[in-house]
Amino acid sequence: MGRVDNPQRRGSTRRLREWCRTGVGVGSTVNSVGHGGYAVPPFALKDLSALAAKASLRPFDAEFSRRSGARNKLRVANFVTFSGSPGIWGPASTNSVKLAVSEINKRGGILGREIELCVCDAGGPIEEVTRRAAEVIAFDEADVIMGSHISAVRVALRKVTGNRIPYIYTPVYEGGERTPGVMAIGETPRWQSRPAIHWLADVKKAQRWYLIGSDYVWPWQSHRAVKKYITESGGHVVGEEFVPLGEDNHEAHLERIRAAKPDVVLISLIGTDSITFNRAFGECGLSATTLRLAGAMDETVLLGIGADNTENLFCSSGYFNCIGSRANDEFLDRYRAMFGAHAPPIGSVGQSNYEGLRFLEQAANRAGSLQLRPLLAAARNIDYSGARGLVSIRDGRAQMSMYLAEADGLDFKLIKMI
């Protein structure tokens, strides 16, 4: 696979300013639930557990039959983060899911049911997000929950969805999700980090590793796996720390990294936290001497870091927008046709929202049903196609082509398939 040089991805700083200025454009086909969400009855505000219980009075299969008799649209509530550190992915994520809805509805919907999309904010305190999910299930009668947000939110939301409504989790995550009703389709450390670590050890002779991540479940669990892969490669960890979400002063972290003298810093910081850290890393001169391997890194984050601060920055992912494949080229053409040449740049997190609905469509077609039990059974072992090309789900685990890339200014260049 080689790099595709696309002039529309150049001039990226101007595009970044433009989409930051314009924010999230929500079209007439989408209901956008902001920070406040829908109005909640006073009794429900008193006790979240009571609200969650109200949302779980009936088994999903029975409720699905009741709803189907009343209406034919398939209501999908997509939880996307618009605030805080992961908020930078909100615009591209929203556009991606809108593109998927448009395409699927033009094909007649899923099992003949047109998708009705509600975009909900997954930002703010987790208890508020959980309440928001309970509301859209109990009061707006969502048929499917889809999420592109941090794993800490997923852990909370799966308590609301329970084993009664499908919940599709789309972005890169730590792996190991086995909650009934939850379907995760993103990259996991086994496929994403392990081959990249071995490549850096073999090709760059990296042995000394420093790990830094945001202080929540994805970095915690990912680092546990990463340490095993580092040991496998003949390396060792010389330092590790977790940074509170929203931290933008990295002087102390950089001082400790400089003192530890690692060959590679593995970065599991999220969103704008990754941007501010990598900017500071480059500005203090560490990028010239120290390699970086980033986990939740895509084109959106790269634009924020800036071309001057991306030297020796590597990333592995199942999706880059420079992948020269027919599936990706066609996806990007449709994305630009719908949202324009200066739309929010599309990366792995944003694109995953598109694939979430493609995955749901294929699973439902195979099951011949949108009821929970047959849908879950079909989804455990299935192949579907999206912008990443063919993705295989085996025993509930996603397998896909994985790529190693190096930052090249404000773009990525592919090194190899790993």
C-alpha positions in Angstrom: 0.0 0.0 0.0 1.4 3.4 -0.9 0.6 6.9 -0.1 -2.1 8.8 -2.0 -1.1 12.4 -2.5 -4.4 14.3 -2.4 -4.2 18.1 -2.8 -7.4 18.5 -0.8 -5.6 17.3 2.3 -3.0 20.1 1.9 -3.5 23.5 3.4 -4.7 21.6 6.5 -4.1 24.4 9.0 -6.7 26.6 7.1 -9.2 23.7 7.1 -8.7 23.2 10.8 -9.5 26.8 11.5 -12.5 26.6 9.3 -14.1 23.6 10.9 -13.3 24.8 14.4 -15.1 28.1 13.5 -18.2 26.5 11.9 -18.6 23.8 14.5 -21.0 20.9 14.0 -23.6 21.3 11.3 -26.6 19.1 12.0 -28.9 18.7 9.0 -32.6 18.3 8.9 -32.4 14.5 9.1 -30.8 14.5 12.5 -32.0 15.5 16.0 -29.1 16.9 18.0 -29.3 16.5 21.8 -27.0 19.0 23.5 -25.6 19.0 27.0 -29.0 19.3 28.6 -30.7 16.5 26.6 -34.4 16.1 26.6 -36.5 17.4 29.4 -36.8 14.9 32.2 -39.8 14.5 34.6 -38.9 15.8 38.1 -39.2 12.4 39.7 -36.6 11.0 37.3 -34.1 13.7 38.1 -34.1 12.6 41.8 -32.6 9.2 41.3 -30.7 7.9 38.3 -31.1 4.3 39.3 -34.9 4.8 39.3 -34.7 6.2 35.8 -32.6 3.4 34.6 -35.0 0.9 36.1 -37.9 2.6 34.3 -36.0 2.2 31.1 -35.7 -1.5 31.7 -39.3 -2.5 32.7 -39.8 -4.7 29.6 -37.5 -7.1 27.8 -36.2 -5.5 24.6 -37.7 -8.1 22.3 -41.2 -7.6 23.6 -40.8 -3.8 23.5 -39.4 -4.0 20.0 -42.6 -5.7 18.9 -44.7 -3.0 20.5 -42.7 -0.2 18.9 -42.8 -1.8 15.5 -46.6 -1.8 15.5 -46.6 1.9 16.2 -44.0 3.1 13.7 -41.6 1.7 11.1 -38.6 3.9 11.5 -35.5 2.5 13.1 -34.4 5.0 15.8 -30.6 5.1 16.4 -29.1 7.2 19.1 -25.5 7.9 18.4 -23.5 9.1 21.4 -20.7 11.4 20.2 -18.5 13.6 22.4 -18.6 17.4 21.6 -16.8 18.7 24.7 -13.7 18.0 26.7 -10.6 16.3 25.5 -12.3 14.0 23.0 -14.6 16.8 21.6 -12.3 17.4 18.7 -13.7 14.3 17.0 -17.4 15.4 17.3 -17.7 17.2 13.9 -16.2 14.4 11.8 -18.0 11.7 13.8 -21.4 13.4 13.2 -20.7 13.8 9.5 -19.7 10.2 9.1 -22.8 8.8 10.7 -25.0 11.2 8.7 -23.3 9.9 5.5 -24.0 6.3 6.5 -27.6 7.1 7.3 -28.1 8.8 3.9 -26.6 5.8 2.0 -28.5 3.1 3.9 -31.8 5.0 3.7 -31.3 5.3 -0.1 -31.0 1.5 -0.2 -34.4 1.2 1.6 -33.1 1.3 5.2 -32.3 -1.7 7.4 -34.7 -4.6 6.8 -37.0 -2.1 5.2 -36.9 0.4 8.1 -35.6 3.9 7.4 -33.1 5.1 10.0 -34.1 8.0 12.2 -30.9 9.4 13.8 -30.5 11.2 17.0 -27.0 12.5 17.8 -26.5 12.8 21.6 -23.6 14.5 23.5 -21.4 12.0 25.3 -19.5 14.8 27.0 -19.7 16.2 30.5 -20.1 14.2 33.8 -20.6 10.5 33.2 -23.7 10.4 35.3 -25.3 13.0 33.0 -24.4 11.0 30.0 -25.9 7.9 31.6 -29.1 9.8 32.4 -29.2 11.0 28.8 -29.0 7.4 27.5 -31.7 6.3 29.9 -33.9 9.1 28.6 -33.6 8.3 24.9 -34.4 4.6 25.6 -37.3 5.2 28.0 -38.9 8.4 26.5 -37.7 8.6 22.9 -37.8 4.9 22.4 -34.4 4.4 20.8 -34.0 1.0 19.1 -30.2 1.0 19.0 -27.5 2.9 20.9 -24.2 3.6 19.1 -21.2 5.2 20.7 -18.0 6.9 19.8 -16.6 8.2 23.1 -14.1 7.2 25.7 -14.3 3.7 27.3 -15.2 5.2 30.7 -18.5 6.3 29.2 -19.0 2.8 27.6 -18.6 1.1 30.9 -21.4 3.4 32.3 -23.7 3.2 29.3 -23.7 -0.6 29.2 -25.4 -0.6 32.6 -28.3 1.3 31.1 -28.5 -0.7 27.8 -28.2 -3.9 29.8 -29.2 -7.0 27.8 -32.2 -5.4 26.3 -31.1 -3.0 23.5 -28.2 -3.3 21.0 -25.2 -1.1 21.8 -22.5 -0.7 19.1 -19.2 0.7 20.3 -17.1 1.9 17.3 -13.6 3.4 18.1 -10.3 2.0 19.2 -10.5 0.5 22.7 -8.7 -1.7 25.2 -10.4 -5.0 24.2 -12.1 -7.6 26.4 -15.7 -6.3 26.0 -18.0 -9.2 26.7 -21.1 -7.4 28.2 -24.3 -9.0 26.7 -25.7 -6.7 24.1 -22.5 -4.7 23.5 -20.8 -5.0 20.2 -17.3 -3.5 19.8 -15.8 -3.1 16.4 -12.6 -1.0 17.0 -8.9 -1.8 17.1 -7.5 -3.5 20.2 -3.9 -3.5 21.5 -3.3 -7.1 20.3 -3.7 -6.0 16.7 -2.8 -2.3 16.9 0.1 -2.0 19.3 1.9 -5.3 19.3 3.2 -5.3 15.7 4.1 -1.7 15.9 6.2 -2.3 19.0 8.0 -5.2 17.4 8.7 -3.1 14.3 10.2 -0.3 16.3 12.3 -2.8 18.2 13.5 -4.5 15.0 14.0 -1.5 12.7 14.7 1.4 15.1 16.4 -0.8 17.8 14.1 0.6 20.4 14.5 -1.0 23.9 13.8 1.7 26.5 10.1 2.7 26.7 8.2 5.4 28.6 4.4 5.1 28.8 2.1 8.1 29.3 -1.6 8.0 29.1 -4.8 9.7 30.2 -6.1 8.6 33.6 -9.0 6.3 32.7 -9.8 2.7 31.6 -8.5 2.6 28.0 -4.9 3.7 28.9 -4.9 1.6 32.1 -5.9 -1.6 30.3 -3.9 -0.9 27.1 -0.7 -0.3 29.0 -1.1 -3.7 30.7 -1.1 -5.4 27.3 1.6 -3.1 25.9 4.1 -4.0 28.7 3.8 -7.6 27.6 4.6 -6.7 24.0 7.5 -4.6 25.0 9.0 -7.5 27.0 8.4 -9.8 24.0 10.4 -7.5 21.8 13.3 -7.5 24.2 12.6 -4.0 25.6 11.8 -2.7 29.1 9.7 0.1 30.6 11.7 3.0 32.2 8.7 5.0 33.3 4.9 5.2 33.3 2.4 7.9 34.3 -1.3 8.7 33.9 -2.4 12.3 33.3 -5.8 13.7 34.4 -8.2 14.4 31.5 -7.9 18.0 30.4 -4.3 18.6 31.6 -2.5 21.0 29.3 0.7 21.7 31.3 3.2 19.0 30.5 6.4 20.5 31.8 6.7 18.1 34.7 5.9 15.1 32.4 8.5 16.1 29.9 11.2 16.6 32.6 10.6 13.1 33.8 10.8 11.8 30.3 14.0 13.6 29.5 15.5 12.2 32.7 14.5 8.6 31.9 16.1 8.8 28.4 13.7 6.4 26.6 14.1 5.4 23.0 10.3 5.6 22.6 7.5 7.4 24.3 4.2 5.4 23.9 1.4 8.0 24.1 -2.1 7.0 25.2 -3.4 10.5 25.7 -6.8 11.4 24.3 -7.9 14.2 21.9 -6.7 17.7 22.8 -4.6 16.3 25.7 -2.6 14.4 23.0 -2.4 17.7 20.9 -1.0 19.8 23.8 1.5 17.1 24.9 2.8 16.5 21.4 3.2 20.2 20.7 5.2 20.6 23.9 7.2 17.5 23.1 8.2 19.0 19.8 8.8 22.5 21.1 11.2 21.4 23.8 13.4 19.5 21.3 12.6 15.9 22.4 11.2 15.0 19.0 14.6 15.2 17.3 16.1 12.5 19.6 13.1 10.4 20.9 10.6 8.4 19.0 6.9 8.5 19.7 4.2 5.8 19.2 0.7 7.2 19.6 -2.5 5.1 20.1 -5.5 7.4 19.6 -3.8 9.4 16.9 -5.5 10.3 13.6 -5.5 13.2 11.1 -7.7 15.4 13.3 -5.1 15.2 16.1 -2.2 15.6 13.7 -3.6 18.9 12.4 -3.8 20.2 16.0 -0.2 19.2 16.8 1.2 21.2 13.8 3.7 20.2 11.2 6.7 21.5 13.2 6.0 19.1 16.1 5.5 15.8 14.3 9.1 14.6 13.8 9.6 10.9 14.7 5.9 10.4 15.4 4.5 7.0 14.5 1.0 5.6 14.7 -0.7 2.3 13.9 -4.4 2.0 13.0 -6.9 0.2 10.9 -7.7 3.4 9.1 -5.8 6.3 7.7 -7.3 8.6 5.0 -4.2 8.2 2.9 -4.8 4.4 2.4 -4.9 3.9 -1.3 -7.8 1.5 -1.6 -10.9 1.6 -3.7 -13.1 1.3 -0.6 -11.4 4.3 1.0 -11.2 6.4 -2.1 -14.9 6.0 -2.7 -15.7 6.7 0.9 -13.7 10.0 0.8 -15.3 11.0 -2.5 -18.8 10.5 -1.0 -17.8 12.3 2.2 -16.5 15.4 0.3 -19.5 15.3 -2.1 -21.9 15.5 0.9 -20.0 17.9 3.1 -17.6 19.9 0.9 -13.9 20.1 0.3 -13.4 21.9 3.7 -15.4 19.5 5.8 -13.9 18.3 9.1 -10.9 16.1 8.3 -11.8 12.4 8.6 -9.7 10.1 10.7 -10.1 6.7 12.4 -12.4 7.9 15.2 -14.7 9.8 13.0 -14.8 7.1 10.3 -15.7 4.5 12.9 -19.2 6.0 13.2 -19.8 5.3 9.5 -18.7 1.7 10.0 -20.9 1.3 13.0 -24.0 1.6 10.9 -22.5 -0.5 8.1 -21.9 -3.2 10.7 -25.5 -3.0 12.0 -26.9 -3.2 8.5 -24.9 -6.4 7.7 -25.7 -8.0 11.0 -29.4 -7.3 10.7 -29.5 -8.6 7.1 -27.8 -11.8 8.2 -30.1 -12.3 11.2 -33.2 -11.3 9.3 -34.2 -9.5 12.4 -33.4 -6.5 14.6 -34.4 -8.2 17.8 -31.6 -8.5 20.2 -30.9 -12.2 20.5 -30.8 -13.1 16.7 -28.9 -9.8 16.0 -26.2 -10.6 18.6 -25.9 -14.2 17.3 -25.4 -13.0 13.7 -22.9 -10.3 14.8 -20.5 -12.6 16.6 -19.1 -14.0 13.4 -19.6 -11.8 10.4 -17.8 -10.0 7.6 -18.8 -6.5 6.5 -17.2 -3.8 4.3 -16.6 -0.1 5.1 -14.0 2.5 4.5 -11.4 0.2 6.0 -12.3 -2.5 3.5 -13.2 -5.9 4.8 -13.6 -6.3 8.5 -14.2 -9.7 10.1 -15.8 -10.2 13.4 -14.8 -13.6 14.9 -16.2 -14.7 18.3 -17.1 -11.0 18.8 -13.6 -9.7 18.1 -12.9 -7.4 15.2 -10.1 -8.3 12.8 -9.0 -6.0 10.0 -6.0 -4.8 8.0 -3.7 -2.8 10.2 -1.2 -0.1 9.0 1.9 1.5 10.5 2.3 5.2 9.5 4.7 8.0 10.2 3.7 11.6 10.5 4.8 13.7 7.6 4.1 17.3 8.4 0.3 17.6 8.6 -0.3 14.2 6.9 0.6 10.6 7.3 2.7 8.4 5.1 2.2 4.6 5.2 5.2 2.5 6.1 3.7 -0.9 5.8 0.8 -3.2 6.5 1.4 -4.9 9.9 
